[in-house]
């Protein structure tokens, strides 16, 4: 099976890291060799072991490039390593004497230039056999390191793709929730207008105009997950104008907005479904008159939004199931998708006996 996983390209930065690794390896080997001479009470000019280890490290480091070429074309995997291992062994048998010859050639040139006289590498046929185990270990470590690097890169790319897919899924879920809210709100508004049409045609006509304005405003924020609170309040005001056309002075809405909270970012279309729920389940729908409080305040690095009505509260206290509807459920799910565990949402009995919906969000400001 052909390897399809893309591999990192060799850039100038990568080549600089390779050269730095080669020099570091040479210096470490030089320190070991020179300290070994001193520890044995011997004497040797530092230039000899320094040039010897640096040239050796450079030649061994060059094995990286053909090894990388082989790993890219024939990576060792759980299913392929038995048939590909001979190619790696053949590459080792080619590279080992090549590296030994390169070390010999480098020192033949560099030693005289450094004023150290001619270099003698000894009996070369024996030298090839002597260096073979060392070159084999260096080659094996190089191949293993390249495989490990590619495995880490592949894991990083998988994590990145998973994060991108997760983000795309979350955005799709948010869009789906918005699509649920908008027709849900539209149908409820049309039902309200329909119920008013025969009782008060003028009010119904005014509500249709208000609905058109509200839909235009909501479309302007349709592509934004978050908007400043002041924009969300302006959208809510258009919705309340629609509701006042039906209820008139019987619907009282108080706004308790902390000035520090007005520029905070909130999920778009978060307050309207909460207020709609308060109208439907509060006294406004039950007795034709009701009071709703909309509050926004900051508490440290948190933003608290509240919508409370003066209705009978949570009906579950009397053994009846509360109809949370699409609005409350969608709001809770949107908050979870947007903020995760950094948010909280609750809906239940209020402080004055009505129904209270409270959302606590991270405090973030509009740029």
C-alpha positions as CSV (number, residue, x, y, z in Angstrom):
1,X,0.0,0.0,0.0
2,X,1.4,3.4,-1.0
3,X,2.1,5.8,1.7
4,X,-0.2,8.8,1.4
5,X,0.6,10.7,4.6
6,X,2.3,14.0,3.7
7,X,5.8,14.4,5.3
8,X,7.3,17.6,6.5
9,X,9.5,19.3,3.9
10,X,13.1,20.2,4.5
11,X,13.3,23.9,5.1
12,X,16.1,26.2,6.0
13,X,15.1,26.0,9.6
14,X,15.1,22.2,9.5
15,X,18.6,22.2,7.9
16,X,19.8,24.6,10.5
17,X,18.4,22.3,13.2
18,X,20.2,19.3,11.5
19,X,23.5,21.2,11.4
20,X,23.1,22.3,15.0
21,X,22.4,18.7,16.1
22,X,25.5,17.5,14.2
23,X,27.7,20.1,15.8
24,X,26.3,19.3,19.3
25,X,26.9,15.6,18.8
26,X,30.5,16.3,17.7
27,X,31.1,18.5,20.8
28,X,29.6,15.9,23.2
29,X,31.8,13.2,21.7
30,X,34.9,15.5,21.8
31,X,34.2,16.3,25.5
32,X,33.9,12.5,26.3
33,X,37.1,11.7,24.4
34,X,39.2,14.5,25.7
35,X,38.0,14.1,29.3
36,X,38.8,10.4,29.0
37,X,42.4,11.3,28.0
38,X,42.7,13.6,31.0
39,X,41.1,11.1,33.4
40,X,43.7,8.6,32.3
41,X,46.4,11.1,33.1
42,X,47.3,11.4,29.4
43,X,48.2,14.4,27.3
44,X,46.8,15.3,23.9
45,X,46.2,18.6,22.2
46,X,42.5,19.4,22.2
47,X,42.6,20.1,18.4
48,X,43.1,16.5,17.6
49,X,40.0,15.0,19.3
50,X,37.9,18.1,18.3
51,X,38.6,17.7,14.6
52,X,38.3,13.9,14.8
53,X,34.8,14.0,16.5
54,X,33.4,16.9,14.5
55,X,34.3,15.2,11.2
56,X,32.9,11.9,12.4
57,X,29.7,13.5,13.6
58,X,29.3,15.4,10.3
59,X,29.8,12.3,8.2
60,X,27.4,10.2,10.4
61,X,24.9,13.1,10.3
62,X,24.8,12.9,6.5
63,X,23.2,9.5,6.8
64,X,20.0,11.4,7.7
65,X,19.2,12.4,4.2
66,X,19.3,9.0,2.4
67,X,17.6,7.5,5.5
68,X,14.8,10.1,5.3
69,X,14.4,9.3,1.5
70,X,14.0,5.6,2.3
71,X,11.6,6.2,5.2
72,X,9.4,8.4,3.0
73,X,9.1,5.8,0.3
74,X,9.1,2.6,2.3
75,X,8.0,3.4,5.9
76,X,8.1,0.5,8.3
77,X,4.6,-0.4,9.6
78,X,3.2,-3.3,11.5
79,X,2.1,-5.0,8.2
80,X,5.0,-4.0,5.9
81,X,8.2,-4.2,7.9
82,X,8.9,-7.9,7.1
83,X,9.2,-7.3,3.4
84,X,10.7,-3.9,3.6
85,X,13.4,-4.6,6.2
86,X,15.8,-6.1,3.6
87,X,15.8,-2.7,1.9
88,X,16.9,-1.0,5.1
89,X,19.6,-3.6,5.7
90,X,20.9,-3.0,2.1
91,X,20.9,0.7,2.7
92,X,22.9,0.2,5.9
93,X,25.5,-1.9,4.1
94,X,25.9,0.9,1.5
95,X,26.0,3.8,4.0
96,X,28.4,2.3,6.5
97,X,31.4,2.0,4.3
98,X,30.4,5.3,2.6
99,X,30.4,7.2,5.9
100,X,33.8,5.6,6.9
101,X,35.3,6.7,3.5
102,X,33.9,10.2,3.9
103,X,35.4,10.5,7.4
104,X,38.8,9.4,6.0
105,X,38.5,11.9,3.1
106,X,37.5,14.8,5.4
107,X,40.4,14.2,7.7
108,X,42.9,13.8,4.9
109,X,41.9,17.4,3.8
110,X,41.3,19.1,7.1
111,X,44.2,17.9,9.2
112,X,46.9,19.4,6.9
113,X,45.0,22.6,6.6
114,X,44.9,22.8,10.4
115,X,48.6,22.3,10.6
116,X,48.4,18.9,12.0
117,X,50.3,17.1,9.2
118,X,49.1,14.2,7.1
119,X,46.3,12.0,8.5
120,X,46.6,8.3,8.8
121,X,43.4,6.3,9.3
122,X,45.2,3.0,9.6
123,X,44.6,-0.2,7.6
124,X,41.5,0.7,5.7
125,X,40.0,-2.8,5.1
126,X,40.1,-3.4,8.8
127,X,38.8,0.1,9.5
128,X,35.7,-0.6,7.5
129,X,34.9,-3.7,9.5
130,X,35.8,-1.9,12.8
131,X,33.5,1.0,12.1
132,X,30.6,-1.1,10.8
133,X,28.9,-1.8,14.2
134,X,29.1,1.9,15.1
135,X,27.7,3.0,11.8
136,X,24.9,0.3,12.1
137,X,23.9,1.7,15.5
138,X,24.0,5.3,14.2
139,X,21.9,4.3,11.2
140,X,19.4,2.4,13.3
141,X,18.9,5.4,15.6
142,X,18.5,7.7,12.7
143,X,15.9,5.5,11.0
144,X,14.0,5.1,14.3
145,X,14.2,8.9,15.0
146,X,12.8,9.7,11.5
147,X,9.9,7.2,12.0
148,X,9.2,8.7,15.4
149,X,9.2,12.2,14.1
150,X,6.8,11.3,11.2
151,X,4.5,9.5,13.7
152,X,4.4,12.6,15.9
153,X,3.6,14.8,12.9
154,X,0.9,12.4,11.7
155,X,-0.6,12.5,15.2
156,X,-0.5,16.3,15.3
157,X,-2.2,16.5,11.9
158,X,-4.9,14.0,13.1
159,X,-5.5,16.1,16.2
160,X,-5.7,19.3,14.1
161,X,-8.2,17.6,11.7
162,X,-10.2,16.3,14.6
163,X,-10.3,19.8,16.2
164,X,-11.4,21.3,12.8
165,X,-14.1,18.7,12.4
166,X,-15.3,19.3,16.0
167,X,-15.4,23.0,15.4
168,X,-17.3,22.5,12.1
169,X,-19.7,20.2,13.9
170,X,-20.2,22.7,16.7
171,X,-20.9,25.5,14.2
172,X,-23.3,23.3,12.3
173,X,-25.1,22.5,15.5
174,X,-25.3,26.2,16.4
175,X,-26.7,27.0,12.9
176,X,-29.2,24.2,13.3
177,X,-30.3,25.6,16.7
178,X,-30.7,29.1,15.2
179,X,-32.8,27.6,12.4
180,X,-34.9,25.9,15.0
181,X,-35.4,29.2,17.0
182,X,-36.2,31.4,14.0
183,X,-39.2,29.5,12.5
184,X,-40.3,28.6,16.1
185,X,-40.4,32.3,16.9
186,X,-42.0,33.2,13.6
187,X,-44.8,30.7,14.0
188,X,-45.5,31.9,17.5
189,X,-45.6,35.5,16.3
190,X,-47.9,34.7,13.5
191,X,-50.2,32.8,15.8
192,X,-50.3,35.8,18.1
193,X,-51.1,38.1,15.1
194,X,-53.8,35.6,14.0
195,X,-55.4,35.6,17.4
196,X,-55.4,39.4,17.4
197,X,-56.6,40.0,13.8
198,X,-60.4,39.6,14.5
199,X,-60.3,41.3,17.9
200,X,-58.2,44.3,16.9
201,X,-57.3,44.6,13.2
202,X,-55.4,47.8,13.7
203,X,-53.2,46.1,16.4
204,X,-52.7,43.1,14.1
205,X,-51.6,45.4,11.2
206,X,-49.2,47.2,13.6
207,X,-47.8,43.8,14.7
208,X,-47.2,42.7,11.1
209,X,-45.1,45.8,10.5
210,X,-43.3,45.2,13.7
211,X,-42.7,41.6,12.7
212,X,-41.2,42.7,9.4
213,X,-38.8,45.1,11.2
214,X,-37.9,42.3,13.7
215,X,-37.1,39.8,11.0
216,X,-34.9,42.3,9.1
217,X,-33.0,43.0,12.3
218,X,-32.6,39.3,13.1
219,X,-31.2,38.6,9.6
220,X,-28.5,41.2,10.1
221,X,-27.1,39.1,13.0
222,X,-27.8,35.7,11.5
223,X,-24.1,35.1,10.6
224,X,-22.8,36.1,14.1
225,X,-22.6,33.7,17.0
226,X,-22.1,36.6,19.4
227,X,-23.2,40.2,19.4
228,X,-22.8,43.1,21.9
229,X,-25.5,43.1,24.5
230,X,-26.8,46.5,23.4
231,X,-27.5,45.0,19.9
232,X,-29.3,42.1,21.5
233,X,-31.4,44.5,23.6
234,X,-32.3,46.5,20.5
235,X,-33.5,43.3,18.8
236,X,-35.5,42.5,22.0
237,X,-37.1,45.9,22.0
238,X,-38.5,45.3,18.5
239,X,-39.9,42.0,19.7
240,X,-41.5,43.8,22.7
241,X,-43.0,46.4,20.5
242,X,-44.7,43.5,18.7
243,X,-46.0,42.1,21.9
244,X,-47.2,45.5,23.2
245,X,-49.2,45.9,20.1
246,X,-51.2,42.9,21.4
247,X,-51.2,43.4,25.1
248,X,-50.9,47.2,25.3
249,X,-50.3,48.6,28.8
250,X,-51.2,45.2,30.3
251,X,-47.6,44.0,29.5
252,X,-45.0,45.7,31.7
253,X,-41.3,45.0,31.0
254,X,-38.6,46.4,33.2
255,X,-35.0,46.7,32.0
256,X,-32.3,46.5,34.7
257,X,-29.1,46.7,32.6
258,X,-25.7,47.4,34.2
259,X,-23.9,50.0,32.0
260,X,-20.7,47.8,32.4
261,X,-22.6,45.0,30.7
262,X,-23.9,46.8,27.6
263,X,-20.7,46.1,25.6
264,X,-20.3,42.5,26.7
265,X,-20.7,39.8,24.0
266,X,-23.8,37.5,24.3
267,X,-25.1,34.8,22.0
268,X,-27.3,36.4,19.3
269,X,-31.0,35.8,19.8
270,X,-30.6,34.7,23.4
271,X,-33.0,37.0,25.2
272,X,-36.0,36.8,22.8
273,X,-36.8,33.2,23.4
274,X,-36.5,33.7,27.2
275,X,-38.8,36.7,27.1
276,X,-41.2,34.8,24.9
277,X,-41.3,31.9,27.4
278,X,-42.0,34.4,30.2
279,X,-44.9,35.9,28.2
280,X,-46.4,32.5,27.4
281,X,-46.1,31.0,30.8
282,X,-46.4,34.1,33.0
283,X,-49.4,36.1,33.8
284,X,-49.4,37.9,30.5
285,X,-50.9,34.9,28.8
286,X,-52.9,33.6,31.8
287,X,-54.7,36.8,32.9
288,X,-53.9,39.2,30.1
289,X,-51.6,41.3,32.2
290,X,-48.1,40.6,33.5
291,X,-44.7,42.0,34.5
292,X,-41.4,40.8,33.1
293,X,-37.9,41.8,34.4
294,X,-34.9,41.6,32.1
295,X,-31.6,42.0,34.0
296,X,-27.9,42.1,33.0
297,X,-25.1,42.6,35.3
298,X,-21.4,41.8,35.7
299,X,-20.0,39.8,38.5
300,X,-16.2,39.9,38.3
301,X,-15.3,38.2,35.0
302,X,-18.8,36.8,34.6
303,X,-21.9,38.2,32.8
304,X,-25.3,37.3,34.3
305,X,-28.5,37.5,32.3
306,X,-31.9,37.0,33.9
307,X,-35.5,37.0,32.6
308,X,-38.1,36.7,35.4
309,X,-41.9,36.8,35.1
310,X,-44.6,37.1,37.7
311,X,-46.5,34.0,36.8
312,X,-47.1,30.9,38.9
313,X,-43.5,29.7,38.8
314,X,-42.3,26.2,38.1
315,X,-45.5,24.1,37.6
316,X,-43.6,20.9,38.6
317,X,-44.1,21.9,42.3
318,X,-47.7,20.9,41.8
319,X,-47.0,17.7,40.0
320,X,-47.3,19.2,36.5
321,X,-44.5,19.0,33.9
322,X,-43.2,22.4,32.8
323,X,-43.3,22.9,29.1
324,X,-39.8,24.2,28.5
325,X,-40.4,24.3,24.7
326,X,-37.8,24.8,22.0
327,X,-36.7,28.1,23.4
328,X,-35.3,27.1,26.8
329,X,-33.8,23.8,25.5
330,X,-32.2,25.4,22.5
331,X,-30.8,28.2,24.7
332,X,-29.2,25.7,27.1
333,X,-27.7,23.8,24.2
334,X,-26.3,26.9,22.4
335,X,-24.6,28.0,25.6
336,X,-23.0,24.6,26.1
337,X,-21.7,24.6,22.5
338,X,-20.4,28.2,22.7
339,X,-18.9,28.2,26.2
340,X,-18.7,24.6,27.4
341,X,-18.2,24.4,31.2
342,X,-17.5,28.1,31.4
343,X,-21.2,28.8,31.4
344,X,-24.3,27.8,33.5
345,X,-28.0,28.0,32.7
346,X,-30.9,27.4,35.0
347,X,-34.7,27.8,34.7
348,X,-37.1,27.5,37.7
349,X,-38.8,29.2,40.5
350,X,-37.9,32.9,40.8
351,X,-37.2,34.9,43.9
352,X,-40.7,36.5,43.9
353,X,-42.6,33.3,43.1
354,X,-42.6,33.6,39.3
355,X,-40.4,31.8,36.8
356,X,-36.7,32.8,36.4
357,X,-34.3,31.9,33.6
358,X,-30.7,32.7,34.4
359,X,-27.6,32.4,32.1
360,X,-24.1,33.0,33.4
361,X,-21.4,33.6,30.8
362,X,-17.7,34.4,30.6
363,X,-17.4,38.2,30.4
364,X,-16.0,39.1,26.9
365,X,-16.0,42.5,25.3
366,X,-16.6,43.5,21.7
367,X,-13.5,44.6,20.0
